Amino acid sequence: MFGPHKSDPIATRTLRRPARREYGTVKGDICVLGAGISGISAALEAAKLGRRVVLVDGSPSLGGQAINSIIGTLIGLYSHGEKPCQITHGIADELVNEMTAAGDMLRRQGGGAGTVTYQYDEVKLARWMERKVEAAGIQTLLGAVLTGVEFSDRRVRNVDFATRFGPVRVRANGFVDSSGDASLCYEAGLPVREPEEPIYGTLNFLIENYDPVAVKDLSMQEIHKLLLSAGPKYGLTRHDGHLMPFTGKGIMLANIGHFETPLDPLAAAQMVFKGRQEADNVLRFLQGELPAIFKNARIRAYGNPGIRQSRWICSRRQLTLDAIRKGERPMDAVARCAWWVELHNTIELVHWERFPENHVYYIPLGCMVPDGADNIIAAGRCVDGDTHALSAIRVMGPCIAMGAAAAHALNLLGDGSLHSLDLARLQKALYDNLDRAD
Ligand SMILES: Cc1cc2nc3c(=O)[nH]c(=O)nc-3n(C[C@H](O)[C@H](O)[C@H](O)COP(=O)(O)OP(=O)(O)OC[C@H]3O[C@@H](n4cnc5c(N)ncnc54)[C@H](O)[C@@H]3O)c2cc1C
């Protein structure tokens, strides 16, 4: 009457791994390696252009650092000043409008320079990305770590991945390296750059159960002073950083520590322990120094280690600090930016260089295309800049713009080379991110 009884046996079968391991092959027009914010932008834009997209990530979920490192704030979508202008559109428009309407994103405008930032709920942003990727019909491989690249005659032919469920090969005409660490270019045997000195990362985390009334008196200037005077007592070395309560949610984002982020398998695991220990130290510091607000506070979630600048491509046209200071528009401009130099190169403090109001500068296509390849384009924090320029363009607004540029560039690729695209056509397609002013 109620169907099969629970004690009925379930049939099983016995099997062994086949002697020869066959690759499952997935085909598309464009393969995007890395589903952080730049890869998500590239994949959604390419799908909108009618391209068959394969999106691959080593993590078991989408979102890269934007989600899994709980970055929490989207910056760099606007110019700075009394009348900020939105300089990046594409997926940013839908993302901001839909998340804001749902109460999952808060626009903040302030600071001396009239900076516009968007604080977001990372759980909701993750679902937003998943829904959009699914609706766009993008073939998605998660938990798939790059193991090899077949590269010949300046073109990537196949890219191989290991998954828990067997190896997978992806074939496509064009590839986006949005891995953050230039993994695709590195595995293809192309030259890449790494900084000679550490550029520090941070493990962001969420605090809950702080006093909702006393928190109104939270002053970052006071915290910075306390970090300088009392931080060492709690094992803290960084003197700046942010604490950002999400109004109405009872959650506060903390971005306070600094640790090295080497590209080494064992050292990468140590980052997790070191970053979490540092987060625990920050909580002890807050409880000890600001008990009125934090006496009963707890850590609700630790993000994955946040990596700022690790390894990036070698292009023909590295973006330089001088170029972003001057703000001249190169012939091959594909994105606009306004975020400042924000280089985390000392353990104690961030090096900032703020530009005048309304200053914008440009990302050239040339710094996104590795010198030795015709069908790979980088997007996000692994494009080619000097350390200072990269520290400015690695934030999420420009990452979205670079993702869009990568999709449109590959859309025009055909059998040709990314080094000889029809720039007028490309820039026309990218009008919103280059010239729109509303
Ligand atoms: C602590 C911290 C705070 C920050 N604060 C802000 C902020 O407030 N606002 C802001 O806008 N920006 C901020 N940034 C910068 C910004 O978050 C990142 O630069 C941006 O998210 C990078 O996006 P991405 O898509 O280029 O790379 P990532 O988000 O790093 O994504 C890369 C993806 O590639 C995958 N991948 C890499 N290698 C492989 C491989 N071999 N095989 C398979 N998959 C692979 C990874 O799993 C990952 O999901 C911050 C960064 C850090 C670290």
The ligand as an SDF file (V2000), in Angstrom:
LIG
                    3D

 53 58  0  0  0  0  0  0  0  0999 V2000
   41.3230   39.5510    0.2710 C   0  0  0  0  0  0  0  0  0  0  0  0
   40.8750   40.2040   -0.9910 C   0  0  0  0  0  0  0  0  0  0  0  0
   40.0010   41.2690   -0.9190 C   0  0  0  0  0  0  0  0  0  0  0  0
   39.5470   41.8640   -2.0870 C   0  0  0  0  0  0  0  0  0  0  0  0
   38.6370   42.8850   -2.0030 N   0  0  0  0  0  0  0  0  0  0  0  0
   37.9940   43.2730   -3.1160 C   0  0  0  0  0  0  0  0  0  0  0  0
   36.8670   44.1290   -3.0290 C   0  0  0  0  0  0  0  0  0  0  0  0
   36.4870   44.5670   -1.9420 O   0  0  0  0  0  0  0  0  0  0  0  0
   36.2170   44.4340   -4.1770 N   0  0  0  0  0  0  0  0  0  0  0  0
   36.6230   43.9670   -5.3980 C   0  0  0  0  0  0  0  0  0  0  0  0
   35.9590   44.2800   -6.4030 O   0  0  0  0  0  0  0  0  0  0  0  0
   37.7000   43.1920   -5.5150 N   0  0  0  0  0  0  0  0  0  0  0  0
   38.3840   42.8160   -4.4050 C   0  0  0  0  0  0  0  0  0  0  0  0
   39.4540   41.9610   -4.5030 N   0  0  0  0  0  0  0  0  0  0  0  0
   39.9430   41.5410   -5.8250 C   0  0  0  0  0  0  0  0  0  0  0  0
   39.0390   40.5370   -6.4780 C   0  0  0  0  0  0  0  0  0  0  0  0
   38.2950   39.8310   -5.5390 O   0  0  0  0  0  0  0  0  0  0  0  0
   39.7800   39.4870   -7.3050 C   0  0  0  0  0  0  0  0  0  0  0  0
   40.8900   40.0080   -7.9360 O   0  0  0  0  0  0  0  0  0  0  0  0
   38.8180   38.9230   -8.3470 C   0  0  0  0  0  0  0  0  0  0  0  0
   37.7410   38.3340   -7.6600 O   0  0  0  0  0  0  0  0  0  0  0  0
   39.5510   37.9650   -9.2250 C   0  0  0  0  0  0  0  0  0  0  0  0
   38.6220   37.3320  -10.0660 O   0  0  0  0  0  0  0  0  0  0  0  0
   39.1350   36.3420  -11.1940 P   0  0  0  0  0  0  0  0  0  0  0  0
   37.9280   35.8730  -11.8930 O   0  0  0  0  0  0  0  0  0  0  0  0
   40.2060   36.9930  -11.9990 O   0  0  0  0  0  0  0  0  0  0  0  0
   39.8740   35.1500  -10.4160 O   0  0  0  0  0  0  0  0  0  0  0  0
   39.4130   34.1720   -9.2460 P   0  0  0  0  0  0  0  0  0  0  0  0
   38.2440   34.6810   -8.5130 O   0  0  0  0  0  0  0  0  0  0  0  0
   40.6590   33.8550   -8.4970 O   0  0  0  0  0  0  0  0  0  0  0  0
   38.9210   32.8630  -10.0350 O   0  0  0  0  0  0  0  0  0  0  0  0
   39.8120   31.9630  -10.6420 C   0  0  0  0  0  0  0  0  0  0  0  0
   39.1460   30.6020  -10.7370 C   0  0  0  0  0  0  0  0  0  0  0  0
   39.9730   29.7340  -11.5090 O   0  0  0  0  0  0  0  0  0  0  0  0
   39.9970   28.4490  -10.9400 C   0  0  0  0  0  0  0  0  0  0  0  0
   41.2700   27.8050  -11.2590 N   0  0  0  0  0  0  0  0  0  0  0  0
   42.5060   28.3030  -11.0750 C   0  0  0  0  0  0  0  0  0  0  0  0
   43.4200   27.4210  -11.5050 N   0  0  0  0  0  0  0  0  0  0  0  0
   42.7540   26.3260  -11.9530 C   0  0  0  0  0  0  0  0  0  0  0  0
   43.1550   25.0820  -12.4970 C   0  0  0  0  0  0  0  0  0  0  0  0
   44.4540   24.7940  -12.6790 N   0  0  0  0  0  0  0  0  0  0  0  0
   42.1940   24.1940  -12.8440 N   0  0  0  0  0  0  0  0  0  0  0  0
   40.8880   24.4780  -12.6680 C   0  0  0  0  0  0  0  0  0  0  0  0
   40.4390   25.6760  -12.1510 N   0  0  0  0  0  0  0  0  0  0  0  0
   41.3690   26.5720  -11.8010 C   0  0  0  0  0  0  0  0  0  0  0  0
   39.8980   28.7020   -9.4330 C   0  0  0  0  0  0  0  0  0  0  0  0
   39.3370   27.5900   -8.7720 O   0  0  0  0  0  0  0  0  0  0  0  0
   38.9970   29.9410   -9.3680 C   0  0  0  0  0  0  0  0  0  0  0  0
   37.6380   29.6260   -9.1540 O   0  0  0  0  0  0  0  0  0  0  0  0
   39.9860   41.3810   -3.3380 C   0  0  0  0  0  0  0  0  0  0  0  0
   40.8790   40.3040   -3.4090 C   0  0  0  0  0  0  0  0  0  0  0  0
   41.3220   39.7270   -2.2500 C   0  0  0  0  0  0  0  0  0  0  0  0
   42.2530   38.5600   -2.3480 C   0  0  0  0  0  0  0  0  0  0  0  0
  1  2  1  0
  2  3  1  0
  2 52  2  0
  3  4  2  0
  4  5  1  0
  4 50  1  0
  5  6  2  0
  6  7  1  0
  6 13  1  0
  7  8  2  0
  7  9  1  0
  9 10  1  0
 10 11  2  0
 10 12  1  0
 12 13  2  0
 13 14  1  0
 14 15  1  0
 14 50  1  0
 15 16  1  0
 16 17  1  0
 16 18  1  0
 18 19  1  0
 18 20  1  0
 20 21  1  0
 20 22  1  0
 22 23  1  0
 23 24  1  0
 24 25  2  0
 24 26  1  0
 24 27  1  0
 27 28  1  0
 28 29  2  0
 28 30  1  0
 28 31  1  0
 31 32  1  0
 32 33  1  0
 33 34  1  0
 33 48  1  0
 34 35  1  0
 35 36  1  0
 35 46  1  0
 36 37  1  0
 36 45  1  0
 37 38  2  0
 38 39  1  0
 39 40  1  0
 39 45  2  0
 40 41  1  0
 40 42  2  0
 42 43  1  0
 43 44  2  0
 44 45  1  0
 46 47  1  0
 46 48  1  0
 48 49  1  0
 50 51  2  0
 51 52  1  0
 52 53  1  0
M  END
$$$$
